[in-house]
């Protein structure tokens, strides 16, 4: 059935959208920025980081904008004191869960997580740091995986499966013990499925995935290829 056009309000502004679109897409088209970490345009929505929580009139629950479809007459608020406090708390817990030390990180100045912390005015963490001792996999010729800086956003998993079609990456374990792995927890450099395309490095929002031999100033990520490749794969029928 073809998509219908619906009208809704976001932060008091009337906007129109297709009823098969997610809130975060519609807000972005209207130049309304909603914080995000796991969401990337061109990849499937995961809804794991909860940074894109919004308030929708008629429900007391906070809803993830990346997994909530628009409906006719929906009234959405993206900036409220409640949302700001939740986002700060979520981000602080992410910092405390693993070893995120911006001053010595390869992505310092080019990190989505660091930018959000600055945007939300976070200058200290209220939760005790866990300080896990997690492995660093430098077995690949070009890239490095540092589990200490991973936030389990699964961007690498989704881009490898949906865009590259290799499905080298996956998640092993549960809860805070989860780790992203290549193949069946083999060293990255021994992976038989990895094409060394580097898409996983480009979409990583932190310094968990980085390229060997590149300075901090060179670690800017390039993600503009994602929507284009998704569109091309759809047009050729290679879903």
N, C-alpha and C positions, 0 to 999 in steps of 0.2 A: 504494500500500500504506500503511495507517495506521501512524503512528509507534509504536514500542514504548517502554516505560518501561525505563530501564536504571539501575543503581546504580553509583556510582563514588566515589572519595575525592579530595577537594581539601584539601590541607594537613592531612591526617589526619582530616577530617570526612567522614562518609558523607552523600552527597546523591543525590537521584534526579532524573532528567531524561528528556526525550524524546530518542530517538536521532537526531532531525533538528536538534537544537540545537547551537550552537557553545559551546565551553568558556567563553568570556567571558560569554555570556548566563546560563549555569547558575551561574557563580561570583557574578554580580551578584544573582541571585535568592536566593542563600544569604548575601548580605551580605558576600561576599569581594571586595574591590576589587583589580582588576588594572590597572596603569597603561596608558594608551592615549592616542593622539593622532589617528590617522586613523579610528578606530572611533567611530560614533555610532549608538545604538539607533534603529532605524527606517530606516536606510539599509543598502544591501548592504555586505558586508565587503570590504575592499580589501587588508589585510595589508601595507601599505607601510611604516609607521613602525617596526615591530618592537618597539615599547615593551611590547606585551602578551606577550612571549615567556615560556613556561613550560617546566618540566621534566616530562616524562612518563616514568614507569618503563617500561623496555624499549627505549628509544631514546636514543642519545647526542646526538641533535639537539635543539636548542631549537625549540619549535613555537609559532607565533603562535596565541594563544587565540581570536582573532576568526575564524580560518579553519579551526580544528581541531574536527571534530565529536566529540561524546562517544561512548564505547563502553562496553560492559559490563565492569566490573572495572577500569577505567582508574584509575591512581593519579597524581595531579597535584600538583606543588609550585609555588606561585606566588611564594614568598619564600625565596631562598637567596643566599648570598654570590656565587655565579656569576651569577645573574640580576641582582642589584643592580649588579655591575660592568659587565655588558653594557648595562644600561639607562642607567647613567651615561655610558658611552662613546658610545652612540647619541645621547643628548641633547646631549652636548658637541659632537659632530660637527655636529648640526643648528644649534647656536648659532654654530659657527665658519664654517659654509658660507655664511651670509648675514649681513646687518647687524641682528642682534637686540640692541638696546641698550634694556634695560627702562626705564631712567630717563627716556627721552624718547619712549617708545612710547605710543600712544593707548590701548592695552589694558593698561597697567601696573596690576596689581592685579586684572585680570579676564582673565588669559591662562592657558590650559591648560598651555602650555609652561613658563611662569614658575612655576606652581604645582608642576609635576613636579620642576623643578630644586630648588625649596625643599624638597620632600618627600624628595628623594634626597640632600640635603645638599651640592649643588654650589655652591661659592663661588668657583670659578675654572675656566677652560677650559684643558685641557692641550694643545690643538691650536692651531696658528697660524690666525688668522682670515684668510679669503680676501678679505674686503672687496670684493665685486663692486659695480659701478656699474650698478644695474638701474633700469628706468624706474618712474615713478609715474604711474598713469592716473587723473586727476581729471576726465575729460571727462563723466562721468555727473552728472546734476543732483543726485542724493542721496548717492551712494556714491563711495568712493575705493579703488583697488587699488594697494597698495605691494608690488611684487615683491621688495623687499629683505627683507620679513618673511614671505614665503611659505615654507612647508616642504613643499609639494607633497603634501599629505595627500589631495587630490582630494575633500574634503568638498563643496566648492562645486560641483564637476562632478557628483557623484552626487545631491545634493539638487535641483539644477536639472533633471536628467534624470528622476529617479525620483519626485520629489514634485511639482515644478512642471510637469514635462513639456515644458519649453522647450528644454533642452539648449543653452543659450547658452554654457556653459563647456566647455573641453576643455584638453588638455595638448599643448604643442608642444615639440619638441626631445628630446634624450636626456640621461640622467644629470644632472650638475650644471648643464647648460645648459638644462634644461627650464624652461618657463614656462607658467603657466596663461593662457589666452587666451579672449577672447570672439569668437564666430563665427570668421571666418577671419583672426584676429589684427587685427581692427579695433578702434579705440578703443571702450571700453565705452559711451560716450555715443552712438555711432553704430550700436549693435547694433539690428537689426530684430527679433530674437527675444527680447530681454530684456523681461520683464514688470514690472521694478522692484519685485518682491515683497519683496526683502530677505532671502530665506531663506539665500542664500549667505553674507551677512554674519553672520547669526545663528549659523551652524554653524562659521564660521572659528575655529580654536583659537588663533590669534595675532592680531597687529594688521595682517595683510596686507589684510583687507577691513574697512573701517570706514565709519561713517556721518558725513557732513559735519555740522558744527555741533554735535556732541555732545562733551561734556567727558570726561576720563578716567573720572570717577566714574559717568558714564552709559553706559559701554561694556559693561555686563554683558550677556551673550548669553542669549537665550531660545530653548531647544530643545525644550521640552515638547510642541510641536505635532507633532513628527516621528512618534513611534509612533502617535499618534491618526490623523494623515492617512494613514499607511501602512495602518492597519487599515481605514479608511473606503474607501480605493481598492480594497482587496481584497474588501470586502463588496459593492461595486457592480460588480465585474468589470472595473474600469478599470486593468488591470495595465500 
